Amino acid sequence: QGADVQADYVPLLNSLAAYGWQLTCVLPTPVVKTCREGNLSTKQIVFLQRPSLPQKAKKKESKVSNL
């Protein structure tokens, strides 16, 4: 109650978006730190993914052996 949650992922997401990365999930961890002013901070695990690029189908050359 009365707590403000601040998480700014925008700079991270903007820098990785240029390479096709997308945020999929954020998991909080049980790690909690308190600073001198009484502010709490937590560590979080951020999951990103990048869609797979279509790969060119390789032509399989059939080897015919003449015996």
N, C-alpha and C positions, 0 to 999 in steps of 0.2 A: 504494500500500500504506500502510495506517495513516491514510488520509485520511477525514475525515467530510464528507459532502456535505450541505449545508443549503440548502433552498429552501422558503420558506414562501409559497405562493400562496393560502393559505386566506383571509386578509383581502381580497385582491383578488377572488377568486372569490365570496366571500360578498356583497361589495358589488355586484358585477355580476349575480349570479344573480337578484336581485330584478327585474331588467329583462329576464331571459330569456337572458342571455349564457352560453355554455358554453365551457370550455377544450377546444380541439381538438388543439393541438400546441405543444410547447416546443422551440425550436431553440437550441442553444448557439452562441455566436459565437467567433471566434478572439481576442476581446479579453480579455486576462487582466491583472489588476492585483494587485500585492503590497503589503500594508500593512507597517508597521514591525514588527508582531509576527510577520511571516512568513506571515500568512494570505493565501490566494489568493482572488480573486473574479473572476467572469466575468459578462459581459453575456449576456442571453438574449432571444430574440425569442419573444413569447407570441402565439399565434393563438387568437382567440376567434370564435365564431359565434353567431348568434341565428337560430332557426328562422323561416322566413318566415311571416307571418300570412296566412291565407286572405283573399283580397280578394273583395268582393262582385262578382258578375258583373253587368256593365253591360248593360242591355237596349238592344239596337240597334234603334232605330226604323227601320222600313223606310219610305223616302220613295217615295210613289207620285205620279208626276207625270201629270197628265191633259193631253194635248196636243190 
